[in-house]
Each structure stands twice: as structure tokens, then as C-alpha cells.
Amino acid sequence: MRRILFFFIFCNIAFGQQNHNQVIKSLKDSINLYRHSNPDKALNFGFEVLKIADFSNPTFDLVAVHSKIGEILYYRGLYSEAIGFYNESLKLHESLPLDYRIEKKITNPPWLLLNIGNIYFANNDYDNAAIKYNEALANFKLFENTVTKNYGFSTVYDNLGSISENKGDFKLAEEYYLRAYDIRKKNNKIEDLLYSEMRLMRLNMKQNNMFNVNKHFIEIERLYSLGEKNFTGNDYKKSYETRNYGYAYSYMGKYYLKISEYKVAKEFFYAALQILSSFPSELPILNSKIAECYLGLKKYDDAIVVANKNLNSIELNLFINAKNNNYKVLEKVYQERGDLNNLINVKDSLLFIAKAMTSINNSNKMSDLETNIILSKKRSEINDNRIKYNTYLFILIICFVILFFTLISLRLNFNVEKEKSKKIFNEKLLIENDLNHKKLELLNKSNFSANRNKNLNYLLEVVENSEKVIRNQPLEIKRKIEGLIKYENMADRFEKHFEDVYPGFFKSLIAVSTSNLTQNDLRLCAYLKMNHGTDEIAQLTGVSIRTVESKKYRLKKKFNFNKDQTVTTFIHGI
């Protein structure tokens, strides 16, 4: 009986773990699918993995999820957060059993080392970047799979070439790029060849060797057309090849912008914009470059329209360089026109952006308010789920232990009762007092057993219910995933995140206002509720301190409260 019970428990746990790992693998695949085309959606899939993951029994998929989250944050310029996920991925990989590793000889995955090196590279720390790239190269040499090994080699050589290129050593950079190209040519993979051609084109562009630039650009167009023709997927516009193809047009636009060929540059940027339409993170910078082209062509009205449109579409602090470029375009336009009022406002905005950029460079902290709220909430949810999981597991173990010892006790008591009954039967001729005493003792024992059996049945019901929870858990998880996919196109907005933290705040504001509140009024009240000062609000909204003070003054008129009371004090009272 005990053997059957433990076998049943083991099967349920093993089955549940298998399905749990399948769910994580499915979510990881979704991250890979959306990490370029829809990074927000990919992040949500990643956070869902962290909520349900069993960190005491890590898998390679869990290692990969941390790495992918880090990669998404890296492309957004959130280097501090990205390197945190990369390091966590390294720790999890070190704790993996050898059977779970793709390459048993590898302690530190070279792809992770490359990503960490990329963060050093992005911060212009080329020495530490080169160290990480060479560490990755050494680990790639341990791979038994030749294709994977060569792919790793070509990637490392590309990265080392980028370091030399940024240092101005173009000869050494070209040597690295050609070594990568030779490896990729043997594999004859279009996406890799296209990437090498793009690198070589950019390098020759920096050397003003336009003959070679055009040669590489023509080859890029040929390779992309060939790839598009042979592509078997549903949407080639979201492919890795498309992104590199768009980069080539963008580089051409930047070159002609640099030499003041604004009309040609604009055409290349518009072409790049069309090619990269499925990559939202690439669009803000391209749009800012188009505004620069209109400025160079002295089409000031077009430059103002494009720059303002870009600023209105750029998410809060997420693409701060693009915001800076657009404000600089507006600055030059208003200088040319002598529009002092608009010029002052633009200079104030540039001052705040410069301050924000300095802060980011010095501290490497996340500057995106909405992303910060999301990360904080998700971490809280993850910690809560881990606590619940550990508590549940502890209770389940205790129940199993109690059940085990109860079964043993029942078996022992059964034998004892059997012996006592036999003894009573053999001693039936004893004196009446002894017989009565034995009968009374038996009655007490029977009452004790009855109460114990009642408690045992209760415990068995608890265990049965727990087993049902275990059996139903995969279905529950399935429903959860279906619900996530059903609503995957819903965009997280600031107001939603704010309402999650301060429920009913906006309704209360509207109820006490004496006139209609605009969307900007509500957002300003939200910032005040979050204890943001005037300068911080100005930085977040991209306007001057004077403008914020004016908005606060107008806001005060929309509420009927004591004149001695400030707007901030009033907001905090709601």
C-alpha cells in the first residue's frame, strides 16, 4: 500500500514538472518571436516565465530567458538592468546539471559573455569589452559542433573589428571583418553574409572609399533579394536579414547627410524607414534624421512638422538621443527664423535632456519611468509567487510526512489490538473485576481509534484535494497562457500602471474638480501624487519649469480648496 501511494505521488510530481518545463519552453519561443518586432510583448512573456519558474531546479530554457530579457533591455539602452539579467543567467548556468547543458565542457556560455562585452562596448570601455570577447572566443573553441563553433568565431571577429573601427584602426578592423566574412562564405548563409557586407560597407564609408561602399551596397541588395525570394516564413519584414538591410540604407543616409547631400540622404532615410517599419525601436532615430535633412534643405516648415511629430510619438525617455536630435533641429530652425519665444522653450528642453543624459551616463540607471514601474511590479509578483510556492511545498511535504507516519501507526495499532483481543479471549475465565477492567480498557482504545480514524479520513481528504490541485495545475497554466495570448495586443500605458498602484485616484480627482480635467491635467496630478518635483516633471514631459508652474497654477483654479493650500498638498490628500 505504501509503495503504491509513493509511486502515485512521484508520478504526479514528475508529470507536473514535465508540463511546467514545456510551458517555460513555449514562453521562451514566444520571446524569440517578438523580441525585435514587439519588445514590450516579449518582455511580458519573459516576466511570466519568472513568475512560474522553479529556481531551485533551473533548466537551460530558464537560463536562455534571462539572457533574452537582458538582450531586450540592452537594445533599449537600459544597460544596468540588462547586465543584471546577464549575470543572473550566468549564475543559473553554473548551477545546471551537466546533462542540461548544451556543451558539457562549457561553464560560461560564450553568447552571454559576448552580450556582457557588448555592454562594455556601448559604454566605450573597449578594453573590458575585448576581454569578454576573447573569453567568449576561448569558450567557442570548446564546442564540438563545427557549425556553432564557426558561427561563434565569426561573431567574435566582428565584435573585435568594431572595437578597432571605433579606435580608428581601420586596417585591423578590416582584417577582423574579412576573417568573419571568410567563415560565413563557407557556410553560405544569406543573413550572415549580408551582415558582413554591411559591416564592410560602413567601414569603407568612414574612409570615404565610395567605390567600395557602392560595391558592398549592391551586393547587400542582391543578397536581400535572394533571401526574400527563398524565404519560407510568413513575414520576411520581421526577419534578421531585413533589419540589416535597413541598416545599410540608414548608413548610406548618414553618409550623405554628413557631406550635406540632404536630398539624397532624405531618400535613403525614407527607404530605411519603410524597410524597418516592423522594428519600432529603430524608427525614432530615423525620423530625427529626416528632420535634419529638411533643416539642411531649408524647408523649415517641414522640419518643424516632422520634428514635433517625432517628439509626440517618442515614448517617455525611452529614446532620449532621438528626442535630443529633434530638439536640436527645432533649435536651429527657430534661430534661423529669429523666433525667440519658441527658441527659449526648446533650449530649456535641451537643457533638461542634457541633464538627464549626464545622469544616465554617470549612474547607468534606468531612466524609463513606465518600464521602472513594470519591473518593480513584476519583481514584487515574482517574490510573492516564490513565497507562495515554498509555503505550498512545505505544507505538502508535512502532509506527506504525517500521512506516512499515520499509516505506520495504524499498522502497529492493528497488531496491538489483535494481540489484546486474543489475550482477552484467553483470559475470559479471570475474575470479573479483571474482565471489566479489560473491557473498559478496550472501550477506551476503541474510542481513541475512532477519533484517530476520523482525523485520518480528514487528512486523506486534504491529500486527495492536494493531488487534484497537482493534476489540474497544467490545465490551469494552459488557461493562463491562453489568456495572455488573447490579450497580447493590449498596450500597457502609464495610466493603467498608475491605476494599479493608486486605484480610484483619477475618479476621485474628477469628482472634486469644478471644471473639466484634460488628459494632461490628470497626468500632471499623477506625477504630483508620485512626489515628483517641478524640475523632474519638466524633465519627464520635455517642457520648461516655467511651463510646469503655469500648468500647476491653472490646475489650482480647477479645484475649490483653501488658498493657503498648495496643489501638491491638495493632491496628496486625495
N, C-alpha and C positions, 0 to 999 in steps of 0.2 A: 504493500500500500504506500509506504513512504517513498519507495523507488518510483512508483507511478506518479505520485504527487510532484516530486522534484523534477522528473522528466518533463512533465507538463509545464511547470514554471520555467524551466530552461528553454523550452521550445517557444513559449510566448515571448520571453525576453529576446531571444535570438531573432525571431521573426520581426519583432518591433524594431530592433536595431537595424536590420537589413532594410526595412522600408524607410526608416529615418535617414539612412545614408543615401537612398535613392532620391528622396526629397531634396536633400542638400545638393546632390549632383545635378538635379533638374534646375534648381535655382542658380547654380553656378553657370550652367549653359545659358540661362536667360541673361545673366550679367554679361557674358561674352557677346551675346546677340545685340545688346543695347548699349554697350559701353561707349561707342562712338556716336551713334545716331541719337540716342536719348540717355545721356549720362544720369539724369535725375531718376529715371526709371531703374537703371542698372544699380544705382546706389540703394534704392528701396529694396530690390531683390537681395543685395548684399546684407543689409541690416536685418532682413527677415531670416537669413541664414544664421547670423549672430544670435538672434533671439532663441532659436530652437537647437543650436549646436550643443553637443556634449563635449566640453573642452577637456574632460578627463580622459576621453578616448578619441583623440584627434585623428582625422583622415587626411589624405593628400588633397581632397576636394576642399576641406576647410582651410588648408594652407593656401591653396590657389585663390579662394575667395578673399582672404585678407590681402593678398598681393594685388588682386584686381581692384579692390576698393582703394588701395594706395595709389594705383595707376590712375584711376579716375580723378582722385583728389590732386595728384601731381599735375595732370593736364589743366586743371583749374587754377594752378599756381598756389595751392594750399600745401606747401612743402612740409611744414611742421607736422600736420596731420597725416600726410602721406607717409613720411618716414616712420611714424608711429606704427602704422599698419604693416609696413615692410618689416620692421623689427619683430613685430608680433608673429608675422608669417615665418621668419627665420627660427624663432623660438619653438613654434609648433612643429616645424620640420625636424628640428633636432630631437624632439620627443617622439617622433613617429617610429613604430617598429620597422625593422629593415624590410619586411615583406610589403609594407605600404609605400615604400619609396620607389620612384621610377628607376633610379640608378642607386644601387645599394652602396656604392663607393662614395657617393656624394653626401657630404654633411651639410654644406651650404649651397642651396640651389643657385646656379650661376645667373639665372634670369633675375632673381631677386637682387643679387649683387650688382647687376647691370642697372636695375632701377634705382638702387641707392646711389650708385655712381652718377646717374642722370640728375639726381637732386643736387649733388655737389657741383655738377656741371652747370646747372641752372643758376646756382649762386656764385658762379665764376671761380669756384675752388677747384681749379684744374688738376692740381697735384693729388688731392684726395680722390678726385674722380678717376684719374689714371690708375691709382692703386686699386680701386674697386674693379675697374675694367680688367686689369691684369689678373686679379684674383678670380674673376669670372672665367678668363681665358684658361687659367690653370685647371679649373674645375671642368670646363668643357673637354679638356684633353682626357679626362677620366671616363667619358661616355663611351659605351661600346657601340651604340648606334651611329654609323657614319654620317647619315643624313642630318641627324640632330647636332652632331659634333660640328659639321661644316657650317650649318646654319648659325650656330653659336659663334664660330670663328669669324664669319663674315660680319656679324653684328658687332662684335668687339672691335674689329678693324675699322668699321665705320665710325664708332664712337671715339676711338683713338685719333682717327682722322679729323673729326670735329674739333677735338682739343687743339691739334696742330693748326687747323684752319683759323680758329679763334685767336691763337697766339701769333698768327701772321706767318707761320712757316708753311707756305703753300706747297712747296716741293715735297715735304714729308707727308702732308695731308693727302696729296695726290697719290703717293706710294701706298698709303693705307687704303684709300678708296679703290685703287686698282687691284690690290690684293683681295679685297672683298668682292669686287666685280668678277675676277677670275674664278673664284669659288662658285659664285652664283651662276656664271655662264655654264659651268659644268652641270649644275643641277637643272638649268634651263627653266626656271620658274619665273613666269612673267612678272609677278608682283615684286620679286626681289631684284630682277634686272631693271625694272622701272625705277625702283628706289635708288639703285646705284647710279643710273643715268641722271637722275635728279640731283644727287649729291655732286657729281662731276660738273653738271651744268652750273650749279651755284658757285662752285669753286672757280671755274673759268670766268664767271661773271665778275667775281671780285678782282680778277686780274685783267679785266677789260678785254678778254680774248673772245670777242663776239663771234668769230668764225667757229670756234669750238662750242660756244654756247648754242648757236643755232643748230649745229650738228647734233648735239645731245638732245635738244628740244624736238627736233624732227624724229629722232629715234624714240623718244618718250611717246609722241603721238602715235607712232607705228605700233609700239608695244601695247598701248592702251586700246587701240582699235582692235588688235588681235585678241587681247584679253576679253574685251566686250563681246566679240564675235563668238568666242569659245566658252563664255560664261554660262554655267548651267543653273545658277541660282535664280531667285525671284527678283532681286533688286540689285543690279550692279552699281547703282548710285550710292549705295551704302558700303561699298567694298573698300578694302585697304588700298587697292590699286587706284580707285577714284580719288581718295584723299591725296595720294602722292601726285597724281595727275593735276589736281587742283593746285597743289603747292608749286608745281612747275610754272603754271600761269601766274601765280602770285609773285614768284621770284622775278619773272620777266617784267611784271608791272612795277615792282620795286626798283628794278634797274633803270627803266625808262623814266620813272619818277625822279630818280636821283640825278639823271642827266637833263632834267627839265623837259623831256618829251611827254608833256602832260596828256595829250590826246591819245597817244599810243598806250601810255600807261593805263589810262582810264579804260580802254578797250580790254586790256589784259585783266584788269581787276574785275570788270563786269563778267568776263568769261569765267574767271576763277570763282566768283560769287555764284554763278549758275551751276558750275560743276560741284561745288561744295555745299549746295543747298540742304543736303541731308546731314550736315555736320554743324550743328548750331554753335559750338564753341569756336569755330573758325570764322564766323560771319562778322562779329563786331570790328575786328581789326581791318578786314577787307573793306567794310563800309567806311571806316575812318580814312582809309587810303583814297577811296573815291572822292570823299570830301576834299582831301588835299589836292587832288587833280583839278577839281572845279576851281579851287583857290588859285592854282597855278595858271589856269586858263582865264583868270579874272572874271569868271562867271559867279559873281559874289552871291547873287540871289540863290542860285543852285547850291552853292557851297553851304549857305545858311540853312536851307531846307534839308539837305542831306545830313548835315552835322546835327541839327536839332532832332531829326527823325532818329538818328543813331542813338543820341543821348536818351531819348524817351523809350527806346526799345531795349537798351542795355540794362540787365538786372543789377540790383543794388550791389555796388562794389565788386561784382564778380569779374568784370573785365576792366580793371582800373586803368590799364595802359590805353585801351581804346577810348575811354572817357577823356583821358588826358589829351590824346591826339585830336579829338573833336573840339574840345575847348580851345586848343591852340589854333585850330583853323578859324574858329569864331573870333579869337583874339586878333588875328591878322586881318580878317575882313573888317572888323569894327575900327581897327587902326587906320586902314586904308580909307574908310568912309568918314572917319572923324566922329563916330558915334560914341561919345564919351559915356553916356549912361549905361548902355549895354556892355561897353568895354570894361567898366568898373565891376559890373556883376560877373563877367567872365573871369577877370583877374582874381576876384575873390574865390571863385570856384576852383581855379587853378592852384591858388594858394592852399586851399584845403586838401586838394588831391595830392599836391606835393608833400604836405604834412602826413597824409595817410600812407603814401608810398614810402616815405622815410621810416615810418613806424613799422611797416611791414618788413622792410629790408633789415631793420635793426633787430626785431624780435622774432621774425619768422612765425608770427601768429596768424591765425585765421581771421581774415577781415570781412568775411561774408556773414552778415547778421542772420539771415534766414537759414543758411547752412549750419551755423553755430547752434541755432535753436533746434534744428533737426537732429544734429549729432548728440546734443545734450539729452534730448528726449529719448533717443534710441538707446543711449548708454544706460539711462535710468531703467528703461524697459528690459534691457538685456540683464542688468543686475537683478531686477525683480524676478525675472524668469529663472535665473540661476538659483536664487534663494528658494523659490517655489519648487523647482526641480529637486534640489538637495533635500528639502523638507519632505517632499513626497517619497523620495527614495529611502530616506531614513525611516519613515513610518512603515513603508512596505517591508523593509528588512526586519524591523521589530515585529511586525505581524507574522512574518515567516518564522522567525525565531520562536515566538510564543506558540505558534501552531505546532512546530516541531517538538518542543518540549511537552506540550499538552498531549500529543499523540503517544509520546513515550510514557508519560504519566498515566494515561488511560490503559496502556498495555500492562504496566506494572500493577495498577489498581485492580484490573481484571483478574490477574493471577492471585493477588492478595485476597480478593473477595471469594474466589474459587476455593482457596485453601481454608478460609474461615468457614464457609458453608459446609465443607467436608468435615471440619473439626466439630462444628455444631451438631451435625448429623451423628457422628460417632460418640458424642458426649450427651446424647439426649436422655440418658438414664441418670445424669447427675442430679443433684438436689435442685429443688425448684428455684431457690434464690440465684444459684449459679446460672440456671437456664434463663430466668428472667433477665439477669444481668447481660447474658449473651444476646438475648433478643433485643434488649434496649440498645446495646452497642451496635447491633446490626441495623436497627432502625436509624440511628444517628448517621451511620455510614451511608445508608441508602439516601437519607436526606441530603447529605453532603454531595453524593454522586449526582443526585438530581439537579441540584443547584449548579454543580460544575458542568453537567451536560448542557444545561440551559445557556451558561456562559460560552461553552464551546460552540454551540449552534450559532450564537451571535457572532463569534469570531469567524466561523466558517462563512457566514453571510457577508461579513466585511471583506474576506479574502475573495469570495466569488465576485463581489461588486468591483474589487480592485482589478481582478482578472478581466472583467468586462471592459473596464476603462482601458486596460492594456490592449485588448482585442480591437476596441473601437478607435484607438488613437490614430492608426493610419488613415481611416476614413475621415476623422476629424481634421487631420493635417491636410488631406486631399481637398476637403471643402474650403479650408483656409487658403490654399493655393489658388483654387478656382475663383475665390472671392477676390484675391489680389490681382489675377489676370483680368477679371471682369472690369475692374476699375483702374487698370494700368494707365489709361489715357487721362486720368484726372490729374491736373497740375496742382502741386502744393503751393499755395500762396501764403503771403505773410499774414493776412488777416486770419486764415484758418489756424496757422500755428499759434498766433496770439490768442485766439479764442480758446484753444486747448489749454493754455496756461492761465488766462483770465476769463473764464466763461461768463457770458452775460454782460461784459463791460460795455460793449457798443450799444446794446439795447438800453442800458441804464443812462448812458450819455444822451441818447436821442430823447428819452423820456423827460429829462430835466432841462433840455435846451429850449430857448424861447424862439428860435428860428431854425430853419433847415440847416443841417450839417452836411457839408460836402465830403467826398471821399478823402480829400487832402486834410480836412479838419479832423476826421476820425483817425487818420494815420498819425497826425501830429499829437493828438491826445494819447495814442498808443505809445509813442516814443516818450512822452512825459510820464506816463504810468510806469515805464521801464527805467525811470531815473536817468534818462539821457539829458545832458545839459544842452544849452543853446548851441554851443560850438559843435558838439557831437551831432546834433540834429542837422545842422547846416552841412556837415561833412557827409552824413548819410544821404541827404536829399540833393546834394550838389548845388546848394544856393548859399547866399551870404548870410552872415549872422544878423545883419540888418533886416533881411527879408524874413527870417525866422521870428525876430522880435515883433515885426509888423503883423505876422500871422497870429502870434500869441495875443497881441492886442485886439485884433479883430475877433479872435476866438472868445476873449473875455466878454465881449459885447453880446455874444450869443447865449450867455448863461446869466441867470439872475442870482448873484451871490454877493456877499459883503465886499464893499470896495477895498477894505483893508486886506482882504484875502487875495493871494496870488492865484494865477491859473493853475500852477503846479500843485499848490496845496489843495485847491479845489478838486483837481483830477485824482489826487491820491486818496481823497475822501470818498470817492465813488467805488 
